[in-house]
Amino acid sequence: MALLDTAAPAVPLGGPDLPQERRLVTDLPGPRSAEILARKADAVAAGVGHTVPIAAVAAGGGVVVDADGNSLIDLGSGIAVTTVGNAHPKVAAAVAAQAAQFTHTCFMISPYESYVGVAEALNRVTPGDFAKKSALFNSGAEAVENAIKIARKHTGRQAVVAFDHGYHGRTNLTMALTAKSMPYKSGFGPFAPEVYRAPMSYPFRDGLEGAEAAARVILQLEKQIGADNLAAVIIEPIQGEGGFIVPADGFLPAIVDWCRANGVVFIADEVQTGFARTGHMFASEIFGIEPDLITTAKGIAGGLPLAAVTGRSEIMDASHSGGLGGTYGGNPIACAAALASIDVFENDGVIERAREIGEILIGRLTGLQAEDARIGDVRGHGAMVAAEFVDPETKAPDAALTAAVAKACIAQGVIVLTCGTYGNVIRFLPPLSIGDELLNEGLDVVAEALASA
């Protein structure tokens, strides 16, 4: 796209009224963004990296605008957070109203209705026709930690199983659960004990049917850990950071059935897959499973920090009073945002919109795959789709190609994110507020970047 020789405009307001266009007025980063990024290098710890060389000042619909007036197509949603759209009017209004009332009391000190309302909503919309309760936290990692705590307390057991390619967070326990070493775990050990790993169903690479892949896992659980020692199995129904790996049909139901038969708590980590992202309210619905516990965050509150554990009442109530909580858990402003976001998910057609976006993504990417064997696999559901890049002859992961394509897309004003244990996957997570024209333009840029790589 040609650069436009115009001065950067004044800082715009975000939200859906932001002009929905890809616009580059400077190379990236522009001078104002470069200045801010230089300050970042001086002031912010080096371990806090960034993907896109801009300083954002506004976002909404399907774009992010930087300090120099560049408008980039957003195919990442802040890693699946701004699912309803950045600065969604309902969310923004709810946040403003709550901030004018009070910003904090600590729910454990002076409870308030919005926390209860979020818990009631989560109990209603999560999979499973049984009595549920919820507890609210700040981040996905914190939700996962608490789900493990709850499962251990309920079962009186300690061992936990996570899966190859899984990602569950950056705290000590969640690093132990996470599979990928660099950049998440390298040099940060020792990690929490009694965490074991099982092989994930990865149809593109293992070639196994779901029942076969599950039998392999179950044998390992029984022989290497022992069901009587196992508190919980935790898995992303569709893995996120691991490469958007969709397990073979039958894999997850078989694992759930084994857990039920052996008194093991089955935890679905839906931090990235939850809240309409996959064209269903939760990805567990795709596979016909009802988790005992489900962890949520990211898309739950339209961009504000909030997370939750929701599950069977008898499991959630295992902890003694005071055993769960946190100073900021269920902050009233975040709860107001969550209630507004859940209203959008339930009533504004965004689940259907995720499916429409998925059809476009799958259609365009499989079309590219038919022409270019370097795309080894296209997979996903709804607005959570990925392309895995490989050597055409060996299927060996091609991380260098992936990085080159992503870098070229960003330089041309399209935000894309890479992922995968082998660094060879580009994931597409557009906000559900993006329009078809803008989405297709972004995919045009991806196609051009691949052709040029």
N, C-alpha and C positions, 0 to 999 in steps of 0.2 A: 504493500500500500504506500503510495507516495506521501511524503511528509507535507503538511500544510504550513506555510510560512505566516502564521498568525500568532499574536500574543496570547499567553495563557489567560483565560477568563478569571473573573473573581470566583472565589470558592462557591460552588453550587450547593444547593440543598440536595440531600439524597432522596431515596425512595423511588416509587414507580414513575414519577413525573420527570426524572432525569432523562435527557435525550438518549434514546436507545440506538446508539451508533458506535462503531469502532472508529476512533479518530486519533491519529498520531500527529502531533504538532512538533514533536522533538524526537530524537533518538531516545531510547531508554537506557539509563535514567536521564531525564531532563535536568537542567541546572538546579532547579529548586529541589527536586527529589534527591539529586546527588549531594546537595548541601545537607539535607536531613539525614541521608544515609551515612555521610561522613561523621555527623554528630552521633549517630547510632554506634559507629565503630569506636568512638572515643568513650561513650557513656554506658553502653550495654555490653554485658558479658559476651565474650566471643562465642560461647556455646549456643547462644540464641541466634540461629541463622535466619535467612529469609530466601524465598524462592524467586520473587518477582522484584526487579530493581526499580521500584517506585515508592513514593510516599503517598498513600491513599488519603483523599480528602472527602470523597463522597462515593456512595454506591447505591444501586437500586435497580429493579428490573433485572437485566442481565449484564450490567456493566459496572466497572469500578473506574473512578476518575482520580487521576493523580494531581499532585501539586502544580504540575506544569500544564494542566489542561488536557492531557492525554486521556482518552476514554478506551478502556480495554474490555473486551468481551470476557465475561466471567464464567469459566467452565469448571470452577472448583468450589464455589460457595463457602470459602473459608474452611475447607475440608468438611463439607456436608453440614454446615451449621446454619447458613441463611437459606434454608430450604423454602420458606414461605416468601423469600425475597428480602433484600436488605432494606431496613427502615420501613417495613410494611406499615401502612397507616394504622391498622388496628393495634399492632404491637407498639408503635411509637406513641399512640394516644394513651394506651394502658400504662406504659412506663411513665409518661409525663404526669398522669393523674396520680399514680401511686407515689412518685417522688415528691409531689406536693403535699401528700398526707403524712407519710413517715418513711424513712429509708431503712430503718433497722430497729428491732427490739431484741433480737435473738429469740427464735421460736421456742427454745428450751426455757427461756425466762418468761416472756410474755407472748403467748401464742396469738395468732391472727388467722382470719378466715381464709385468706388466699392460699396459704400452705395446705390447709385442709381441702380446699377446692381442687388444687392440683393433684393431691393424693386421690381424691374421689374420681377425678377424670382419668388418671392413670389406671386405677383399678377397673374402670369401665372399659377403656379402649385397648388394653393389652390382651393378648390371647389367653383363653382359658375361661370356661364357664364354671368358676368356683370362687369361693370367698377369697378376697385378696386384701392386702394392706401395702402401703408404700412408705418409704422414708426418703427424704430429699437431701442432696449433697451439692457439691460445687462443680465437680468435673467427672468425666468418664472414669478416670483412674480411681477416684475416690469412691465412685459407685461400685466398681469392681472389687476394691478392697473390702468394702462393707458387705457385699454379697458373699464373699469368701468367709468373712467373720460370721455372718448369719448361718451359713451352711455348716460351718464347724461347730457352732454352738448347738444347732439343731440336732446334728448327728452324733456329736461327741467324738467324731473322728477328725483326723488332721490332714490326710493326703488330698491333693488336688491335682487334677489332670487338665492340661491345656494342650493345644494342637500345633503341629508344625505350621509355620507361616502365620501363626496368630499374632495379633497385636492387642495389648490390653492396657498400656499406659507406661508412665515413666517413673512412678514411685518404686520403692524397693520391691514390694510384693508383685506389683504389676510388671516390673522389668523381669522378674523371675518367670512370670507367665508368658511374657512376650518372647517370640522365637528369634527375631532378627537381632544380631549383635550390633552392627554398625548402622546408624549412629546411636541406637537406643540404650545399649547395655555395655558397650566396650569400655573397660576401665572403671566401671562403677560398682563392681561387686565387693564383697560377697553378697549373694542374694538370699532371699527368704527360703527356708528349707521346706521339705515335703511338697515340692512341686515337681510333677512328672510330665513328660511330653509324649503324645501319641501321634501317629501319622494321619494327616488330613486327607480326605477324599479330594483328589486333584485330577479330574478326568483327563485333562489335556496331557498330563505327564504320567499318570500311573495306569491309565487304561482300564481301571477296575469299575465294575458295576457297583452300585451303592451297597448292596448286601455283602459283596466280597470285601469292600473297603471297611465296612462296619465290623465284619467278622475278624479282620486283621486287628482292629483296634481292641475289640472285646477280649481277644486272646491275650493281648499285651496287658490289658488292665487286670485280668484275672491271674496271670502268671507272674507279672513283674511287680504288682502293687498289692493285689488282693482286695476284693470288694469290701471286706470287713474293715479295711483301713481307709477307705476312700470316702471323703466327705462330699466332694463335688466334682463334676465335669463341667468345664466352662468352654464355650465355643461361640464364635461369631457365625450365625447361620450362613451368611456370605462374608468371607473374610475381607477386611478393608485394606489396611496397609500391606498385608501379605500378598495382594495382587487381585482383589475382587474374585477370589476363587469361589465358584459355585459348586457345592458338593453334588455328587451323583444322586439321582432319585433313589430314595430308600435309605440313604446313609444316616441322616439325622433321626428319622423315626426308629430305626433299629437301635441307635445309641440311647434314645429316650426310653425305649422299652426295657433295655438292659438296666438302666439307672432305676426305673420304677421297681423292677423285680429285685433289686439289691439295696434299696433304701439309700441310693446316692442322689444327691440334689443335682438336678440338671439346670445349669445357668446359661441362658442365652444372652450373650453380649451384643446388644443391638444399639450400641452407642452411635455407630455410623449408619447402620441399616434402618434405624427406627424412624417413625413419623413420616410416612408417605414416600420416603426416598426410593423404595423399590417398586412403587406402584401398588403397594399394600401398606396399611398402617404400620405393620411390622413384617419383617422378612420371614419370621417363623410361620406366618400364615401360608407362605408359598409352599412350604414343605409339610404342612398339616400337623405341626407340633405345638404343644402347649408347655412352655417351660415352667419349671417350679419357681424359678426366679428369673427376672429379666432386668438388665441394666440399660439405662437410657441416659442420654446427654445430647450434645451437639444440636440437632434440630429442634429440641424440646422447647426452646424459649426464644426463637427468632434472633439469636445472636447474643443473648445475655447468658452468663455462666450459671447453669443449673444442671443437676443430674439427679437420678433417682434409682432406687432398687424397688421393684414391685414384685410381689409373689404371693404364694399361698399363705393365708393368714396364720396357719399353725406353724409355718416355718419362720415367717417374719416376726412372730411373737416370741420366738425362742430366746431372744436376748432379754436380759434383766433391764429394768428402767435405768436410763442413763448410759447404757452400753452403746447406743447409737446416737449420732448427732454431730454437731460442729457449730462453731460460732456463726458462720455465714450460711450454713446449709438451709436452703429454702428461703433465701433472702426475699423480702416482700416485693421488691422491684422485679426480680427475676420471676417470681411467682405470677405477678401480673402479666408479664410478657408471655409466660407459658400458657396461661389461661386464654390469652388472645390468640396465640399460635394454634393451640388445640382447637379453638373455635374455627380458625381458618381451615385446618386440616379436615375437620368434620363437615364443614358447611359450604366451603367455597370451591369445591371441585378440584382440589389440588392433587388428590390421589389419581383421578382420571388424567389430569395434566401430566403427572409423572409417567403414566403409561404411554401417552402420546409422545412425550420426549424420548422415551425408551425406543419406540418404534422408529423414530428418526435416527437416533444414535446407532441402533443395531443395523438398520438399513444402510446407512451411509458407510459404516465401518466394515460391514460384510462385503459391500461393494468394493471398497478399497482392498480388502483381503483377497477378493477374487482376482484382482489385477496385480497384487504384490505379495508374493509368498513370504516376505519378511514379517508380515502380520500372521503369526502362527495361530492365534486364537482370538476370537471376539466373544465376550461373555458378559452376563449381568442381567439385571431386571430393572425395569423402570428407568429412572434417571440416575442409575448407578451401573455404569457400563465401562468395560475396559478393553483395551487391545494389548495383547502380549507380543512383543517383538523378538524374533528369533533368527538364527541362521537358517535359511530355507532348507538346507540339506540335512542338518543334524538336529534341528530343533533346539540347539544350545541357546541359552538366553543371550540376547544382544543388548547389553546395558548401554554401550556406546551409541548405538543407533537411537535408542530411546532418549538418551540425554540430548542428542543433537536435534531430534525432532522437537522435543519440549522447549529447548532453548530458542530454536527458530520461531516457534509459535509465539512465545512470549515477546520476542523482538518485534514481531508483527502485530502485537496488540491483542493476543489471545492467551488468557491465563489457563494453563493446563498443569496438572500435577502428575508426577511419576510415583510409582509404588512397586511393591513386589519384593520378595526375599532376594531376588537376583537383580533388582533394579531395572527390569526390562518391561515394565508395564506402564502405560499411560491410562489414567483413570479419568472418567468424565462424570462430574458431579454438578451440573448446572443448577442454579436456582430454578425452582418451578415457576417463577415469574418471568423467565426468559421467553421471548417470542420466537416463533419458528424461523423467521427471516434472519434474526441475529444468530440463532443456533446454527443454522445452515452456513452462514458466513464464517462462523468460527470453525466449522468442520471443513470448509473450503481451505482455510489457512492450514489446518492440519494436513490435508491432502497435499497441498503445495510443499509444505515442509518435508513430508515424507518423500515426495518425488525428488526433492533437491538434496536429500541427505546422502 
